[in-house]
Amino acid sequence: MQATKRHIWNGVIREFYDLLPGIKDDSIVTLREGNTPLIEVLTMGDLFGKGIRIFLKYEGLNPTASFKDRGMTMAVSKAKEEGSHAVICASTGNTSASAAAYAARGGLRAYVLIPEGKIALGKLSQAMMHGATVIQVEGNFDDALAIVKEVSNTYPVTLVNSINPYRIEGQKTAAFEVCSHLGYAPTYHFLPVGNAGNITAYWRGYKEFREKGIIDTLPKMMGFEAEGAAPIVRGYPIKNPETVASAIRIGNPSSWENAVKARDESGGVIDMVSDDEIINAYKLLAKEGVFCEPASAASLAGVIKMHKNDIFKSGDTIVCTLTGHGLKDPDTAIKSSDKPVSVEAELSKVVRVLGF
Ligand code: F0G
């Protein structure tokens, strides 16, 4: 058989070149991020009963296993183009993993500040393996972000948190992909909200496709915070945010105003879900064969909550962004599952446990 040369995905900057800020080709730092699958939910029966389709945008399949790679390729490429030799970020884990990988790829140094003891193990291992300087701060994400902002204002290092405008530009490409995969815009787009960059980015992406006449309608943007870290829902910053979904353990989001705009312009909702609701959705997704991290499951938990309020109609299309891979947080996965059974290495004993 002859191998046929097919189009190989070139990463979001090259694939969406005309829709992103210009960048010199030799500055592009990419790991061929993007082009993640949109997977239809098969089981959650009673929602289907009403002719509603739910799709999962599985962003855990990006190179560093979260959606952050879409924005990081832009931010690190621009830093390189501008002659920067180092990047810095505060992170609940995924941004630091992505910054470390893309900086390594581009030959830049990475400095990452994380809340001590509060980031999932997989994410910490990524930042360490890619050679970032990892600093654990005795405080939370919001404290770490205030410090890195100061450092980048004073020292020769580029900030790659989502207040860096190139991050949002790169992340909006996920909305382009959703529309291209479906052939239209969904009725609702559900996603977890932490620092609120991603809801800002998706809304920008959808609006740009609408302005270009590529889609006819816009989705309602449905953002979900964790109950113990829900500043936007409550209307004030949370001093000590707490949630099992460590990725969105944020008390004072940078893109607060833009998230509110996305909600209001789209006619959507920003609401919250409890840790129990998050873990329930996390397990339901695993039963579908899709493993995401707890924060990601806030999107589906939001769908379930809204379904109870009976907002969906037959024919609605719902997209949930699953922002990060389940392997990022093995501790929560193991805590949420039945323990393996130990048995002697003897056929009869194994068969008895198997129940045959
Ligand atoms: N889901 C995951 C898995 C995340 O890592 C984050 C944010 C979010 C959702 C929320 O996205 O901040 O754009 O509203 N993680 C950041 C980090 C804060 O440092 O990795 P957002």
Boltz pocket constraint, residues with backbone or C-beta under 6 A from the ligand:
constraints:
  - pocket:
      binder: B
      contacts: [[A, 66], [A, 68], [A, 90], [A, 91], [A, 92], [A, 93], [A, 94], [A, 95], [A, 96], [A, 162], [A, 192], [A, 193], [A, 194], [A, 195], [A, 196], [A, 197], [A, 198], [A, 199], [A, 247], [A, 248], [A, 293], [A, 295], [A, 296], [A, 323], [A, 324]]
      max_distance: 6.0
